[in-house]
């Protein structure tokens, strides 16, 4: 009922899972990952106990293939299970029980495993593998590319409903205070992979770090424009102080830099004054004044 990829970044610092299914809230059931240890996807008639058990085995030095073998050997319902695991090093491993609904199968290789069941055919996992191997970009981009390729190749033959992406890495979470770099879910949607892609772009806007090469240093002209925009939003005063105040409300505090402004922040500031929804080109009509997103 599901197709997924579990993978490790080329530098070994990130582990993650991307998954889609004709199943409500697939992200609540399939993925699990632990920073520096590995990632797991359990699906078909999913055994959710595989998630902590697999990570425990990986933590003790068992390989991905060894973890798959150990989990399935101890499970009397193994023929109905499907599983993908990747560890801190080496090849990923995938398993498809003999009684999984057709079409079901997967591929694995260095640092990845793709698998799916009740698919339109083997082209789904073939496309996922090829997209993972051939796509340039950061880790989330590659995971999304694999998921989108599987979706475009036919995906779950029953249709679409939910999708999720879960990425971990040491101290990669909000403010460096957790290991969860990204944890996004689309629980019930007619086009969940497209919606998940939108959420990933929003996540990058709100929680990504500015590119130092693109930061715009404040000069008289830029300071005047930013000050005027902020004043229209009710944040008058010294420009940098007012900018930090507004950014905290707009959830852009992770993109603040001393002495300058991230171009993405400037774009969002202009959108806010124009009444355009964050990160989009669609007009947004706020109720009762300027719209903003509550801070976490």
GUKOL-117946 format. One line per field, with one value per residue: x, y, z of N, C-alpha, C in turn; residue number from 0. Coordinates in nm, 2 decimals. Atoms other than C-alpha are relative to their C-alpha. Layout:
n_px = c(X|...)
n_py = c(Y|...)
n_pz = c(Z|...)
ca_px = c(X|...)
ca_py = c(Y|...)
ca_pz = c(Z|...)
c_px = c(X|...)
c_py = c(Y|...)
c_pz = c(Z|...)
i = c(NUM|...)
END
This chain:
n_px = c(0.08|-0.09|-0.13|-0.09|-0.14|-0.08|-0.12|-0.10|-0.07|-0.13|-0.10|0.03|0.04|0.15|0.08|0.13|0.10|0.11|0.10|0.13|0.09|0.14|0.02|0.01|-0.11|-0.11|-0.12|0.02|-0.02|-0.11|-0.14|-0.07|-0.14|-0.07|-0.12|-0.13|0.03|0.06|0.15|0.07|0.14|0.07|0.12|0.09|0.06|-0.12|-0.03|-0.05|-0.11|-0.12|-0.07|-0.10|-0.09|-0.10|-0.10|-0.08|-0.09|-0.11|-0.08|-0.10|-0.10|0.06|0.02|0.14|0.05|0.01|0.12|0.11|0.00|0.04|0.14|0.10|-0.01|0.07|0.14|0.08|0.08|-0.10|0.04|0.08|-0.08|-0.10|-0.10|-0.12|-0.09|-0.14|-0.07|-0.09|-0.09|0.03|0.12|0.13|0.06|0.15|0.07|0.14|0.05|0.05|0.15|0.04|0.08|-0.07|-0.14|-0.08|-0.14|-0.09|-0.14|-0.08|-0.14|-0.08|0.06|0.14|0.09|0.14|0.09|0.14|0.09|0.12|-0.04|0.04|-0.09|-0.14|-0.05|0.00|-0.13|-0.11|0.00|-0.04|-0.15|-0.07|0.01|-0.09|-0.14|-0.03|0.04|-0.09|0.07|-0.01|0.06|0.15|0.03|-0.01|0.11|0.12|-0.01|0.03|0.14|0.07|-0.02|0.09|0.14|0.02|0.00|0.12|0.02|0.10|0.10|0.13|0.01|-0.08|0.06|-0.09|-0.14|-0.08|-0.15|-0.06|-0.15|-0.07|-0.15|-0.04|0.01|0.05|0.13|0.02|-0.09|-0.10|0.03|0.05|-0.06|0.10|-0.02|0.13|0.10|0.11|0.10|0.13|0.08|0.12|0.00|0.02|-0.13|-0.08|-0.15|-0.02|0.02|-0.12|-0.11|0.03|-0.04|-0.15|-0.04|0.03|-0.10|-0.13|0.01|0.01|-0.10|-0.13|-0.10|-0.03|-0.12|-0.08|-0.04|0.11|0.05|-0.01|-0.04|0.08|-0.05|0.10|0.12|0.06|0.05|0.12|0.11|0.04|0.06|0.13|0.08|0.02|0.09|0.14|0.04|0.01|-0.13|-0.08|-0.12|-0.13|0.04|-0.04|0.08|0.13|0.00|0.00|0.13|0.09|-0.04|0.04|0.14|0.01|-0.07|-0.12|-0.11|-0.12|-0.06|-0.05|-0.15|-0.03|-0.05|0.05|0.13|0.01|0.10|0.12|0.07|0.04|0.11|0.12|0.04|0.08|0.12|0.09|0.06|0.09|0.11|-0.02|-0.03|-0.14|-0.06|0.08|0.03|0.15|0.04|0.06|0.07|0.00|0.12|-0.03|-0.13|-0.11|0.00|-0.13|0.01|-0.04|-0.13|0.00)
n_py = c(-0.12|-0.11|0.00|-0.08|0.01|-0.03|-0.03|-0.07|-0.10|0.04|-0.02|0.08|-0.08|0.00|0.12|-0.04|0.08|-0.07|0.11|-0.04|0.12|-0.01|0.04|-0.12|-0.03|0.10|-0.04|0.04|0.14|0.06|-0.04|-0.03|-0.02|-0.05|-0.07|0.08|0.15|0.05|-0.03|0.12|-0.02|0.12|-0.02|0.11|0.02|-0.05|0.04|-0.12|0.03|0.01|-0.12|-0.01|0.12|-0.01|-0.10|0.06|0.09|-0.09|-0.07|0.09|0.03|0.09|-0.06|-0.01|0.14|0.08|-0.04|0.06|0.14|0.03|-0.04|0.09|0.13|0.01|-0.04|0.10|-0.07|-0.06|0.00|-0.12|-0.12|-0.06|-0.07|-0.05|-0.05|-0.04|-0.03|-0.11|0.02|0.12|0.01|0.02|0.13|0.00|0.13|0.00|0.13|0.07|-0.02|-0.14|-0.01|-0.04|0.04|-0.04|0.02|-0.11|0.00|-0.06|-0.03|-0.08|-0.11|-0.02|0.11|-0.04|0.12|-0.04|0.11|-0.04|-0.10|0.03|0.09|-0.01|-0.13|-0.09|0.00|-0.03|-0.15|-0.06|0.03|-0.08|-0.14|-0.01|0.01|-0.10|-0.13|-0.08|-0.08|0.04|0.13|-0.01|0.00|0.14|0.09|-0.04|0.04|0.14|0.02|-0.06|0.09|0.11|-0.05|-0.03|0.13|0.07|0.00|0.09|0.02|-0.04|-0.14|-0.08|-0.06|-0.07|0.00|-0.05|0.00|-0.01|-0.01|-0.03|-0.02|-0.05|-0.14|-0.06|-0.05|-0.14|-0.06|0.10|0.06|0.14|0.07|0.01|-0.10|-0.02|0.10|-0.06|0.10|-0.03|0.12|0.03|-0.10|0.06|0.00|-0.01|-0.02|-0.14|-0.08|0.02|-0.08|-0.14|-0.01|0.00|-0.13|-0.09|0.04|-0.06|-0.14|-0.03|0.05|0.01|-0.10|-0.09|0.02|-0.12|-0.07|-0.07|-0.10|-0.14|-0.09|-0.12|-0.14|-0.10|0.03|0.12|-0.03|-0.09|0.08|0.10|-0.07|-0.04|0.12|0.04|-0.10|0.02|0.12|-0.03|0.02|-0.12|-0.01|0.03|0.10|0.14|0.04|0.02|0.12|0.12|0.00|0.06|0.14|0.09|0.02|0.07|0.13|-0.01|-0.04|0.08|-0.06|-0.13|-0.01|-0.13|-0.09|0.02|0.07|0.11|-0.04|0.07|-0.08|-0.13|0.04|0.03|-0.13|-0.07|0.07|-0.03|-0.13|0.00|0.09|0.13|0.11|0.04|0.10|0.02|-0.12|-0.02|-0.10|0.04|-0.11|0.02|-0.04|-0.08|-0.07|0.07|0.14|0.06|0.14|0.01|0.06|0.13)
n_pz = c(0.00|-0.03|0.05|-0.08|0.01|-0.12|0.06|-0.07|0.09|0.04|-0.11|-0.12|-0.11|-0.01|0.03|0.02|0.06|0.07|0.02|0.05|0.00|-0.01|-0.14|-0.08|-0.09|0.01|-0.08|-0.14|-0.02|0.07|-0.01|-0.13|0.02|-0.12|0.05|0.00|-0.01|0.12|0.02|0.03|0.05|-0.01|0.08|0.03|-0.13|-0.07|-0.14|-0.05|-0.09|0.08|-0.01|-0.11|0.00|0.11|-0.05|-0.11|0.06|0.07|-0.10|-0.05|0.10|0.10|0.13|0.05|0.05|-0.12|-0.07|0.08|-0.02|-0.14|-0.02|0.07|-0.05|-0.12|0.02|0.07|0.11|0.09|0.14|0.03|-0.03|0.09|-0.09|0.06|-0.11|0.03|-0.12|0.00|0.11|0.08|0.09|-0.06|0.02|0.01|-0.01|0.03|-0.03|0.12|0.01|0.02|0.11|0.12|0.02|-0.12|0.02|-0.03|0.04|-0.10|0.05|-0.10|-0.07|0.03|0.04|0.04|0.00|0.01|0.02|0.07|0.09|0.14|0.06|-0.04|0.04|-0.11|-0.07|0.09|0.01|-0.13|-0.01|0.09|-0.04|-0.12|0.05|0.10|-0.03|-0.07|-0.10|-0.14|-0.04|0.01|0.14|0.06|-0.05|0.07|0.14|0.00|-0.03|0.11|0.12|-0.02|0.02|0.15|0.07|-0.02|-0.14|-0.06|0.11|-0.06|0.01|-0.09|-0.12|-0.10|0.02|-0.11|0.01|-0.14|0.02|-0.12|0.00|-0.13|-0.03|0.12|-0.03|-0.02|-0.09|-0.04|-0.13|0.01|0.11|0.11|0.10|0.07|-0.03|0.06|0.04|0.07|-0.05|0.08|0.11|0.13|0.06|-0.12|0.03|0.04|-0.12|-0.08|0.06|-0.04|-0.14|-0.01|0.04|-0.11|-0.10|0.04|-0.02|-0.14|-0.09|0.06|-0.03|0.12|0.08|-0.03|0.13|0.06|-0.10|0.05|-0.11|-0.01|0.04|-0.03|0.08|-0.05|-0.13|0.01|0.05|-0.10|-0.11|0.04|0.00|-0.14|-0.06|0.04|-0.07|-0.14|-0.06|0.03|-0.09|0.06|0.10|-0.03|-0.12|0.05|0.08|-0.08|-0.06|0.10|0.04|-0.11|0.02|0.13|0.00|0.09|-0.08|0.04|0.12|-0.04|0.01|-0.04|0.10|0.13|0.01|0.10|0.11|-0.02|-0.10|0.06|0.09|-0.09|-0.06|0.11|0.02|-0.11|0.02|0.11|-0.03|0.08|-0.09|-0.01|0.09|0.12|0.07|-0.01|-0.09|-0.13|-0.06|-0.14|-0.07|-0.12|0.00|0.06|-0.04|-0.04|-0.05|-0.14|-0.02|-0.08)
ca_px = c(0.00|0.31|0.63|0.93|1.30|1.53|1.87|2.19|2.36|2.68|2.88|2.71|2.58|2.20|1.96|1.61|1.29|1.05|0.72|0.38|0.07|-0.30|-0.33|-0.42|-0.12|0.15|0.41|0.27|0.34|0.62|0.94|1.18|1.54|1.81|2.10|2.44|2.26|2.03|1.67|1.40|1.07|0.82|0.52|0.27|0.11|0.35|0.51|0.56|0.79|1.04|1.12|1.28|1.41|1.59|1.75|1.86|2.02|2.20|2.31|2.50|2.68|2.45|2.45|2.13|2.11|2.17|1.89|1.65|1.74|1.70|1.37|1.20|1.34|1.17|0.83|0.58|0.40|0.72|0.55|0.32|0.59|0.79|1.10|1.38|1.68|2.00|2.27|2.56|2.77|2.75|2.46|2.10|1.88|1.52|1.28|0.95|0.75|0.62|0.25|0.27|0.01|0.13|0.32|0.57|0.95|1.25|1.61|1.90|2.26|2.52|2.34|1.98|1.69|1.36|1.06|0.69|0.38|0.04|0.22|0.13|0.44|0.82|0.87|0.79|1.09|1.31|1.22|1.28|1.63|1.73|1.61|1.80|2.12|2.09|1.96|2.20|2.12|2.09|1.96|1.60|1.60|1.72|1.47|1.19|1.31|1.29|0.95|0.82|0.97|0.78|0.46|0.50|0.57|0.24|0.29|0.03|-0.22|-0.51|-0.44|-0.30|-0.36|-0.06|0.31|0.59|0.96|1.17|1.54|1.77|2.13|2.32|2.22|2.04|1.71|1.56|1.82|2.06|1.87|1.75|1.86|1.54|1.63|1.29|0.97|0.69|0.36|0.07|-0.19|-0.49|-0.46|-0.55|-0.19|0.02|0.37|0.32|0.19|0.48|0.72|0.55|0.60|0.97|1.01|0.84|1.06|1.37|1.24|1.16|1.44|1.72|2.03|2.12|2.38|2.66|2.74|2.39|2.34|2.27|2.46|2.26|2.33|2.13|1.89|1.83|1.79|1.54|1.33|1.34|1.26|0.96|0.83|0.87|0.69|0.39|0.38|0.39|0.76|0.90|1.24|1.60|1.60|1.79|1.60|1.27|1.36|1.44|1.11|0.92|1.12|1.04|0.67|0.71|0.91|1.22|1.45|1.68|1.76|1.87|2.23|2.40|2.45|2.25|1.94|1.89|1.72|1.46|1.37|1.35|1.12|0.89|0.89|0.77|0.51|0.38|0.33|0.17|-0.07|0.07|0.08|0.43|0.64|0.38|0.26|-0.11|-0.28|-0.38|-0.65|-0.58|-0.87|-0.84|-0.51|-0.17|-0.15|0.13|0.21|0.23|0.57|0.65)
ca_py = c(0.00|0.22|0.32|0.46|0.54|0.52|0.67|0.82|1.14|1.10|1.25|1.02|1.30|1.27|0.98|1.00|0.85|0.97|0.78|0.81|0.59|0.55|0.54|0.79|0.96|0.73|0.94|0.83|0.47|0.40|0.61|0.62|0.74|0.82|1.07|0.89|0.55|0.50|0.50|0.24|0.22|-0.05|-0.11|-0.35|-0.50|-0.28|-0.41|-0.08|-0.25|-0.29|0.08|0.09|-0.27|-0.19|0.13|-0.06|-0.33|-0.06|0.11|-0.20|-0.23|-0.47|-0.40|-0.30|-0.65|-0.81|-0.60|-0.70|-1.06|-1.05|-0.87|-1.09|-1.41|-1.34|-1.24|-1.51|-1.26|-1.19|-1.29|-0.99|-0.74|-0.50|-0.33|-0.10|-0.01|0.19|0.22|0.45|0.29|0.03|-0.08|-0.04|-0.34|-0.42|-0.70|-0.79|-1.08|-1.34|-1.26|-0.89|-0.77|-0.73|-0.56|-0.55|-0.53|-0.31|-0.22|-0.14|-0.01|0.21|0.41|0.36|0.12|0.17|-0.05|-0.05|-0.27|-0.26|-0.06|-0.02|-0.22|-0.25|0.08|0.26|0.14|0.15|0.52|0.59|0.42|0.61|0.94|0.89|0.80|1.07|1.37|1.65|1.87|1.84|1.54|1.65|1.73|1.38|1.21|1.42|1.35|0.98|1.00|1.22|0.98|0.69|0.89|0.99|0.63|0.52|0.49|0.31|0.16|0.24|0.61|0.89|1.01|1.09|1.15|1.23|1.31|1.26|1.36|1.35|1.46|1.56|1.90|1.98|2.07|2.41|2.63|2.33|2.20|1.86|1.61|1.63|1.83|1.79|1.61|1.70|1.51|1.54|1.32|1.34|1.51|1.45|1.52|1.45|1.44|1.78|1.92|1.77|1.94|2.27|2.21|2.13|2.46|2.64|2.46|2.58|2.94|2.94|2.73|2.74|2.95|3.25|3.21|3.44|3.52|3.65|3.86|4.22|4.47|4.76|5.09|5.41|5.30|4.95|5.07|5.33|5.07|4.81|5.07|5.20|4.84|4.76|5.08|4.99|4.66|4.83|4.78|5.13|5.22|5.14|4.92|4.61|4.60|4.64|4.37|4.12|4.21|4.14|3.83|3.68|3.71|3.59|3.28|3.41|3.45|3.17|3.39|3.70|3.82|4.12|4.42|4.30|4.11|3.78|3.84|3.58|3.78|4.10|3.92|3.80|4.15|4.30|4.02|4.10|4.46|4.38|4.13|3.83|3.50|3.39|3.22|3.25|3.49|3.46|3.75|3.70|3.91|3.93|3.95|4.24|4.38|4.24|3.86|3.68|3.33|3.25|3.17|2.82)
ca_pz = c(0.00|0.01|-0.16|0.02|0.02|0.32|0.26|0.40|0.27|0.09|0.38|0.63|0.84|0.76|0.75|0.62|0.49|0.22|0.18|0.00|0.01|-0.04|0.34|0.60|0.77|0.64|0.81|1.15|1.08|0.83|0.90|1.19|1.21|1.46|1.40|1.32|1.34|1.05|0.92|0.87|0.68|0.78|0.55|0.39|0.70|0.89|1.21|1.40|1.65|1.37|1.41|1.76|1.72|1.39|1.54|1.85|1.63|1.42|1.73|1.84|1.51|1.32|0.95|0.76|0.60|0.94|1.10|0.82|0.86|1.24|1.24|0.98|1.12|1.45|1.30|1.22|0.99|0.79|0.46|0.49|0.58|0.38|0.52|0.42|0.64|0.60|0.86|0.94|0.66|0.38|0.16|0.25|0.27|0.17|0.22|0.07|0.21|-0.03|0.06|0.00|-0.24|-0.60|-0.74|-0.45|-0.45|-0.41|-0.48|-0.25|-0.29|-0.12|0.14|0.02|-0.02|-0.21|-0.18|-0.24|-0.25|-0.42|-0.69|-1.06|-1.14|-1.10|-1.29|-0.97|-0.77|-1.08|-1.12|-0.75|-0.76|-1.07|-0.94|-0.61|-0.80|-1.07|-0.89|-0.78|-0.48|-0.11|0.08|0.10|-0.27|-0.36|-0.13|-0.28|-0.63|-0.56|-0.41|-0.70|-0.96|-0.80|-0.79|-1.16|-1.26|-1.12|-0.74|-0.53|-0.78|-0.54|-0.57|-0.35|0.00|0.22|0.21|0.45|0.48|0.80|0.81|1.11|1.17|1.48|1.61|1.28|1.43|1.51|1.67|1.68|1.98|1.84|1.58|1.37|1.06|0.89|0.98|0.75|0.68|0.44|0.61|0.37|0.03|-0.33|-0.44|-0.14|-0.30|-0.46|-0.13|0.05|-0.19|-0.11|0.26|0.21|0.03|0.31|0.56|0.38|0.39|0.76|0.90|0.64|0.69|0.47|0.20|0.31|-0.06|-0.12|0.20|0.11|0.33|0.46|0.28|0.29|0.01|0.14|0.50|0.39|0.20|0.48|0.74|0.54|0.49|0.86|0.96|0.75|0.93|1.27|1.34|1.34|1.49|1.43|1.12|1.24|1.58|1.40|1.15|1.42|1.59|1.27|1.18|1.52|1.44|1.08|1.18|0.99|1.29|1.16|0.86|1.06|0.99|1.15|0.93|0.64|0.51|0.34|0.00|0.09|0.40|0.20|-0.05|0.24|0.39|0.05|0.02|0.37|0.29|-0.04|0.13|-0.05|0.14|0.26|0.00|-0.28|-0.54|-0.44|-0.29|0.07|0.22|0.59|0.84|1.09|0.97|0.87|0.86|1.04|1.15|1.52|1.65|1.78)
c_px = c(0.08|0.13|0.09|0.15|0.06|0.15|0.09|0.07|0.14|0.11|-0.03|-0.06|-0.16|-0.05|-0.14|-0.09|-0.10|-0.10|-0.13|-0.09|-0.14|-0.04|0.00|0.12|0.11|0.12|0.00|0.04|0.13|0.14|0.05|0.15|0.07|0.14|0.13|-0.02|-0.06|-0.15|-0.06|-0.14|-0.07|-0.14|-0.06|-0.08|0.10|0.01|0.07|0.11|0.13|0.08|0.10|0.09|0.11|0.10|0.08|0.10|0.11|0.09|0.11|0.10|-0.05|-0.01|-0.15|-0.05|-0.02|-0.13|-0.12|-0.02|-0.05|-0.14|-0.10|0.01|-0.09|-0.15|-0.07|-0.08|0.09|-0.05|-0.09|0.07|0.08|0.09|0.11|0.08|0.13|0.07|0.10|0.11|-0.05|-0.13|-0.12|-0.05|-0.15|-0.05|-0.14|-0.05|-0.08|-0.15|-0.04|-0.08|0.08|-0.04|0.08|0.15|0.08|0.14|0.08|0.14|0.07|-0.08|-0.15|-0.07|-0.13|-0.08|-0.15|-0.09|-0.13|0.03|-0.05|0.09|0.14|0.06|0.00|0.13|0.12|0.02|0.06|0.15|0.07|0.00|0.09|0.15|0.04|-0.02|0.11|-0.08|0.02|-0.08|-0.15|-0.04|0.00|-0.11|-0.13|0.00|-0.03|-0.14|-0.09|0.01|-0.09|-0.14|-0.03|0.00|-0.12|-0.03|-0.09|-0.12|-0.14|-0.03|0.09|-0.07|0.09|0.14|0.08|0.15|0.05|0.15|0.06|0.15|0.04|-0.01|-0.05|-0.14|-0.01|0.09|0.12|-0.03|-0.06|0.07|-0.10|0.01|-0.13|-0.09|-0.13|-0.10|-0.11|-0.09|-0.12|-0.01|-0.02|0.13|0.11|0.15|0.02|-0.02|0.12|0.12|-0.02|0.04|0.15|0.05|-0.03|0.09|0.13|-0.01|0.00|0.12|0.13|0.09|0.03|0.13|0.08|0.03|-0.11|-0.05|0.02|0.03|-0.09|0.08|-0.12|-0.13|-0.07|-0.06|-0.13|-0.12|-0.05|-0.07|-0.15|-0.10|-0.04|-0.10|-0.14|-0.06|-0.01|0.12|0.09|0.12|0.13|-0.02|0.03|-0.08|-0.14|-0.01|0.00|-0.13|-0.10|0.03|-0.04|-0.15|-0.03|0.07|0.12|0.12|0.13|0.08|0.05|0.15|0.03|0.05|-0.05|-0.13|0.01|-0.10|-0.13|-0.08|-0.06|-0.12|-0.13|-0.05|-0.08|-0.13|-0.10|-0.07|-0.10|-0.13|0.00|0.04|0.15|0.04|-0.08|-0.02|-0.15|-0.03|-0.07|-0.07|-0.01|-0.13|0.05|0.14|0.11|0.01|0.14|-0.02|0.05|0.14|-0.01|0.03)
c_py = c(0.13|-0.01|0.10|-0.01|0.03|0.02|0.07|0.10|-0.05|0.02|-0.07|0.07|0.00|-0.14|0.04|-0.10|0.09|-0.11|0.06|-0.13|0.04|-0.05|0.12|0.02|-0.10|0.04|-0.03|-0.14|-0.05|0.04|0.01|0.02|0.06|0.06|-0.09|-0.15|-0.06|0.03|-0.13|0.04|-0.14|0.01|-0.13|-0.01|0.04|-0.05|0.12|-0.02|-0.02|0.13|0.01|-0.12|0.02|0.10|-0.05|-0.10|0.08|0.06|-0.09|-0.05|-0.10|0.07|0.01|-0.14|-0.09|0.04|-0.05|-0.15|-0.04|0.03|-0.10|-0.14|-0.02|0.03|-0.11|0.05|0.06|0.00|0.11|0.13|0.05|0.10|0.06|0.06|0.05|0.04|0.11|-0.02|-0.12|0.01|0.01|-0.14|0.01|-0.14|0.01|-0.14|-0.06|0.02|0.14|0.02|0.06|0.14|0.05|-0.04|0.12|-0.01|0.06|0.01|0.08|0.11|0.02|-0.13|0.06|-0.12|0.05|-0.13|0.05|0.11|-0.03|-0.09|0.03|0.14|0.10|0.00|0.02|0.15|0.06|-0.02|0.09|0.14|0.03|0.01|0.12|0.14|0.07|0.08|-0.05|-0.12|0.00|0.00|-0.13|-0.09|0.04|-0.04|-0.15|-0.03|0.05|-0.09|-0.12|0.03|0.01|-0.13|-0.09|-0.02|-0.12|-0.01|0.03|0.15|0.07|0.05|0.07|-0.02|0.06|0.00|0.02|-0.01|0.03|0.02|0.07|0.15|0.08|0.06|0.15|0.06|-0.09|-0.07|-0.14|-0.06|-0.02|0.12|0.04|-0.11|0.06|-0.11|0.07|-0.12|-0.04|0.11|-0.07|-0.01|0.02|0.03|0.14|0.09|-0.01|0.08|0.15|0.03|0.00|0.14|0.10|-0.02|0.07|0.15|0.03|-0.04|-0.02|0.12|0.08|-0.05|0.12|0.08|0.08|0.11|0.14|0.09|0.12|0.12|0.09|-0.04|-0.12|0.02|0.08|-0.09|-0.09|0.07|0.04|-0.12|-0.04|0.09|-0.03|-0.13|0.02|-0.03|0.11|0.00|-0.03|-0.13|-0.15|-0.05|-0.03|-0.12|-0.12|-0.02|-0.07|-0.14|-0.10|-0.04|-0.08|-0.13|0.00|0.02|-0.08|0.06|0.14|0.00|0.15|0.09|-0.01|-0.08|-0.11|0.04|-0.07|0.07|0.13|-0.03|-0.03|0.13|0.08|-0.07|0.04|0.13|0.00|-0.09|-0.13|-0.11|-0.04|-0.10|-0.03|0.13|0.02|0.11|-0.06|0.11|-0.02|0.05|0.08|0.05|-0.10|-0.15|-0.04|-0.14|-0.01|-0.07|-0.13|0.03)
c_pz = c(0.00|-0.08|0.08|-0.04|0.14|-0.05|0.11|-0.09|-0.03|0.10|0.13|0.11|0.02|-0.04|-0.02|-0.07|-0.07|-0.04|-0.05|0.00|-0.02|0.14|0.08|0.09|0.00|0.08|0.14|0.02|-0.06|0.05|0.15|-0.04|0.12|-0.06|0.02|0.00|-0.12|-0.01|-0.04|-0.05|0.01|-0.06|-0.04|0.12|0.10|0.15|0.06|0.10|-0.07|0.02|0.11|0.00|-0.11|0.05|0.11|-0.06|-0.07|0.10|0.06|-0.11|-0.10|-0.13|-0.04|-0.04|0.12|0.08|-0.07|0.03|0.14|0.03|-0.06|0.05|0.13|-0.01|-0.08|-0.12|-0.11|-0.15|-0.04|0.02|-0.12|0.08|-0.08|0.11|-0.06|0.13|-0.01|-0.11|-0.08|-0.07|0.09|-0.03|-0.01|0.00|-0.04|0.02|-0.12|-0.01|-0.01|-0.13|-0.12|-0.05|0.13|-0.03|0.03|-0.05|0.12|-0.06|0.11|0.06|-0.03|-0.02|-0.04|-0.01|-0.01|-0.02|-0.04|-0.10|-0.14|-0.07|0.04|-0.05|0.11|0.08|-0.09|-0.01|0.13|0.01|-0.09|0.04|0.12|-0.05|-0.09|0.04|0.08|0.10|0.14|0.03|-0.02|-0.15|-0.06|0.05|-0.07|-0.14|-0.02|0.02|-0.12|-0.12|0.02|-0.02|-0.15|-0.08|0.03|0.15|0.05|-0.10|0.05|-0.01|0.10|0.12|0.09|-0.05|0.12|-0.03|0.14|-0.02|0.14|-0.02|0.13|0.01|-0.13|0.01|0.03|0.11|0.04|0.13|-0.01|-0.13|-0.12|-0.10|-0.07|0.03|-0.04|-0.05|-0.07|0.03|-0.09|-0.11|-0.13|-0.08|0.10|-0.03|-0.04|0.12|0.09|-0.05|0.04|0.14|0.02|-0.04|0.11|0.12|-0.02|0.02|0.15|0.08|-0.07|0.04|-0.12|-0.06|0.02|-0.13|-0.05|0.10|-0.05|0.12|0.00|-0.04|0.02|-0.07|0.06|0.14|0.00|-0.04|0.11|0.11|-0.03|0.00|0.14|0.07|-0.04|0.06|0.15|0.08|-0.03|0.10|-0.07|-0.09|0.04|0.12|-0.05|-0.09|0.08|0.07|-0.10|-0.03|0.10|-0.02|-0.13|-0.01|-0.09|0.08|-0.03|-0.11|0.03|-0.01|0.05|-0.12|-0.14|0.00|-0.10|-0.10|0.02|0.11|-0.06|-0.09|0.09|0.06|-0.11|-0.02|0.12|-0.01|-0.11|0.02|-0.08|0.10|0.00|-0.10|-0.13|-0.08|0.00|0.10|0.12|0.06|0.15|0.07|0.12|0.00|-0.07|0.05|0.04|0.06|0.14|0.01|0.08|0.14)
i = c(0|1|2|3|4|5|6|7|8|9|10|11|12|13|14|15|16|17|18|19|20|21|22|23|24|25|26|27|28|29|30|31|32|33|34|35|36|37|38|39|40|41|42|43|44|45|46|47|48|49|50|51|52|53|54|55|56|57|58|59|60|61|62|63|64|65|66|67|68|69|70|71|72|73|74|75|76|77|78|79|80|81|82|83|84|85|86|87|88|89|90|91|92|93|94|95|96|97|98|99|100|101|102|103|104|105|106|107|108|109|110|111|112|113|114|115|116|117|118|119|120|121|122|123|124|125|126|127|128|129|130|131|132|133|134|135|136|137|138|139|140|141|142|143|144|145|146|147|148|149|150|151|152|153|154|155|156|157|158|159|160|161|162|163|164|165|166|167|168|169|170|171|172|173|174|175|176|177|178|179|180|181|182|183|184|185|186|187|188|189|190|191|192|193|194|195|196|197|198|199|200|201|202|203|204|205|206|207|208|209|210|211|212|213|214|215|216|217|218|219|220|221|222|223|224|225|226|227|228|229|230|231|232|233|234|235|236|237|238|239|240|241|242|243|244|245|246|247|248|249|250|251|252|253|254|255|256|257|258|259|260|261|262|263|264|265|266|267|268|269|270|271|272|273|274|275|276|277|278|279|280|281|282|283|284|285|286|287|288|289|290|291|292|293|294|295)
END
